[in-house]
């Protein structure tokens, strides 16, 4: 490894270390609230493209619904901020450091959809995000719940658009690895079981698409029949 690359690697490592120490200190005594949906991010895995370069990261969101009602559907907007990688770059063999903290920031965003989480039950969801910085996904995440529909919510649809965001948007609580609940509140799931769950979700999605296609064809046939009778 060249001296320039060693300096770059050292800078990245130091930045990550300080970031992780700060996160650990802030979250050491953190505990989640009762009657919430707690979730953690785990099983992070880099994915390589056809050229052998990592360009995506696979991960699982595991949610534990402590509520007495099933969560029908929830949409989480996740974001990770990298304050380190953008500070250093190699230009013409030289190491350049970006002094402007805002310019050095890189934000990675992802929308995750969680559905059919039973009351007092745990469920995992496979996700893939477009980034090569898989280390960012561990512990340091900002999130916003845009929709959370629970069992019994009265959600209306107008002009093919859903009215209302559900009753449980404020019930989500992220648990990172510095929180003891990361280990005590969740049940570990073997990777084979995670793959099985992901395949089942994929199968369910295919069934929904097939159902919608069938309904569309029936509607077209009915319209055609009505038009022929008018003629």
C-alpha distance (Angstrom), angle and dihedral (degrees) to the residues before:
residue distance angle dihedral
X1 . . .
X2 3.82 . .
X3 3.80 121.7 .
X4 3.81 90.9 -111.4
X5 3.80 92.4 53.5
X6 3.81 90.7 46.0
X7 3.80 90.2 54.2
X8 3.79 90.7 48.3
X9 3.80 92.1 49.0
X10 3.79 91.4 47.7
X11 3.79 91.2 51.2
X12 3.78 92.1 50.5
X13 3.80 92.0 46.9
X14 3.81 93.1 50.3
X15 3.78 92.2 48.4
X16 3.80 91.7 49.5
X17 3.81 91.5 46.5
X18 3.81 94.0 52.8
X19 3.78 90.1 45.6
X20 3.82 92.5 51.5
X21 3.81 92.6 46.0
X22 3.80 90.5 52.1
X23 3.79 91.6 49.0
X24 3.79 92.2 47.9
X25 3.79 93.1 50.1
X26 3.79 92.9 49.6
X27 3.78 95.1 46.6
X28 3.80 102.9 36.3
X29 3.80 94.3 102.5
X30 3.81 97.6 28.6
X31 3.79 119.7 129.7
X32 3.78 129.5 178.4
X33 3.78 126.4 -116.1
X34 3.78 123.4 -101.3
X35 3.82 121.3 -105.9
X36 3.80 92.7 28.5
X37 3.79 139.2 115.7
X38 3.79 107.0 -107.2
X39 3.79 120.1 -165.5
X40 3.76 138.6 -177.2
X41 3.81 135.5 -168.7
X42 3.80 117.0 -125.7
X43 3.81 147.5 148.4
X44 3.81 92.5 50.7
X45 3.79 111.3 -173.8
X46 3.85 130.7 176.3
X47 3.81 115.3 -128.0
X48 3.81 122.0 -151.2
X49 3.79 128.0 -147.4
X50 3.81 126.3 -134.4
X51 3.80 89.9 -79.5
X52 3.79 92.2 55.9
X53 3.80 94.3 -108.7
X54 3.81 120.6 132.7
X55 3.81 108.0 -119.1
X56 3.82 103.2 149.9
X57 3.78 139.0 39.9
X58 3.78 125.9 -143.9
X59 3.80 118.9 -152.6
X60 3.79 141.6 158.5
X61 3.78 128.7 -126.5
X62 3.79 110.0 -150.6
X63 3.80 114.4 -164.5
X64 3.79 128.1 -170.8
X65 3.80 114.3 -160.5
X66 3.80 109.2 -148.9
X67 3.79 92.1 175.9
X68 3.81 125.9 103.5
X69 3.80 90.4 -124.1
X70 3.80 131.3 69.6
X71 3.78 116.8 -109.3
X72 3.80 104.7 -127.6
X73 3.79 96.9 -173.5
X74 3.80 137.9 -14.6
X75 3.78 130.8 -179.4
X76 3.80 118.3 -153.5
X77 3.79 123.7 -166.6
X78 3.80 106.7 -153.2
X79 3.80 127.6 -170.0
X80 3.78 135.1 179.3
X81 3.81 123.2 -164.1
X82 3.80 120.3 -149.3
X83 3.80 109.5 -158.8
X84 3.79 95.5 171.5
X85 3.81 115.9 46.0
X86 3.80 94.5 58.1
X87 3.79 91.9 55.6
X88 3.78 94.3 68.9
X89 3.79 130.9 51.1
X90 3.78 137.6 156.2
X91 3.81 116.3 -122.0
X92 3.81 120.1 178.0
X93 3.78 90.0 -20.0
X94 3.79 93.4 -51.9
X95 3.80 129.0 112.0
X96 3.80 113.4 -120.4
X97 3.80 123.9 -168.0
X98 3.81 122.1 -153.3
X99 3.80 107.5 -138.2
X100 3.81 96.1 -170.0
X101 3.81 106.7 88.0
X102 3.81 93.6 -158.9
X103 3.80 93.4 51.8
X104 3.81 89.8 48.6
X105 3.82 93.2 56.0
X106 3.78 120.3 104.8
X107 3.81 118.6 -169.8
X108 3.80 121.0 -160.2
X109 3.81 115.9 -161.9
X110 3.79 132.9 -167.0
X111 3.80 136.7 172.1
X112 3.80 116.0 -142.5
X113 3.80 125.9 -170.0
X114 3.81 119.6 -154.4
X115 3.79 120.6 -172.2
X116 3.80 144.7 175.3
X117 3.80 98.4 16.0
X118 3.80 106.4 166.7
X119 3.79 123.8 -135.5
X120 3.83 110.5 -80.7
X121 3.81 89.1 1.2
X122 3.80 136.4 121.5
X123 3.79 127.2 -134.7
X124 3.81 135.4 174.5
X125 3.80 128.1 -145.1
X126 3.79 126.7 -161.6
X127 3.81 116.9 -133.7
X128 3.81 137.0 176.6
X129 3.81 124.6 -157.2
X130 3.80 127.1 -167.9
X131 3.80 104.8 -117.0
X132 3.79 139.2 98.6
X133 3.82 92.0 -143.8
X134 3.79 98.8 88.6
X135 3.80 91.6 157.8
X136 3.82 88.8 70.9
X137 3.79 92.6 64.9
X138 3.79 93.2 67.1
X139 3.84 113.8 93.2
X140 3.81 100.0 -35.6
X141 3.80 107.5 91.7
X142 3.79 136.7 134.0
X143 3.77 116.9 -154.8
X144 3.76 143.1 -175.5
X145 3.80 125.7 -168.6
X146 3.80 107.3 -140.4
X147 3.82 95.8 176.1
X148 3.79 134.9 15.9
X149 3.78 119.4 167.9
X150 3.79 117.1 -174.2
X151 3.77 131.1 -168.9
X152 3.81 109.4 -75.2
X153 3.81 96.3 23.4
X154 3.79 112.0 140.8
X155 3.79 101.9 -132.7
X156 3.81 117.7 175.1
X157 3.79 128.5 -158.6
X158 3.80 121.9 -144.5
X159 3.80 124.7 177.4
X160 3.82 89.3 -8.4
X161 3.81 89.9 -57.0
X162 3.76 125.5 113.6
X163 3.79 115.4 -122.1
X164 3.79 114.7 -146.2
X165 3.80 134.1 23.4
X166 3.80 98.3 -121.8
X167 3.79 132.9 -107.4
X168 3.82 102.8 -84.7
X169 3.80 104.8 59.3
X170 3.80 91.0 115.9
X171 3.80 94.6 44.7
X172 3.81 98.1 82.0
X173 3.78 120.2 104.4
X174 3.82 123.0 -175.6
X175 3.81 116.4 -141.7
X176 3.80 118.4 -161.4
X177 3.80 128.6 -164.2
X178 3.82 92.7 -95.6
X179 3.79 89.9 64.1
X180 3.85 114.1 85.5
X181 3.81 88.0 -138.3
X182 3.80 88.6 68.8
X183 3.81 85.7 74.8
X184 3.81 103.7 25.4
X185 3.81 103.1 44.8
X186 3.79 100.8 43.2
X187 3.76 128.8 68.5
X188 3.80 113.3 -133.3
X189 3.79 112.4 -118.7
X190 3.83 121.6 -155.6
X191 3.80 114.9 -118.2
X192 3.82 89.6 -117.8
X193 3.81 89.4 58.2
X194 3.80 91.2 47.8
X195 3.81 89.8 53.1
X196 3.81 89.8 48.7
X197 3.81 91.5 51.3
X198 3.80 91.2 49.0
X199 3.81 90.5 50.6
X200 3.81 91.0 49.6
X201 3.80 90.8 52.0
X202 3.81 89.6 49.4
X203 3.81 89.9 51.0
X204 3.81 91.1 49.7
X205 3.80 90.6 51.2
X206 3.80 90.2 51.1
X207 3.81 90.3 51.3
X208 3.80 91.1 51.3
X209 3.82 91.0 50.4
X210 3.81 91.1 48.2
X211 3.81 89.9 50.1
X212 3.79 92.5 50.4
X213 3.82 90.7 47.9
X214 3.81 90.9 50.7
X215 3.81 91.4 49.5
X216 3.81 90.7 49.2
X217 3.81 92.3 51.2
X218 3.80 91.1 48.7
X219 3.79 90.1 50.4
X220 3.82 91.4 49.9
X221 3.80 91.0 49.6
X222 3.79 91.2 49.2
X223 3.81 91.8 49.5
X224 3.80 91.3 48.1
X225 3.79 90.6 50.0
X226 3.80 91.6 49.7
X227 3.80 92.2 49.2
X228 3.80 92.0 49.5
X229 3.80 90.4 51.4
X230 3.83 90.7 51.1
X231 3.80 90.1 54.2
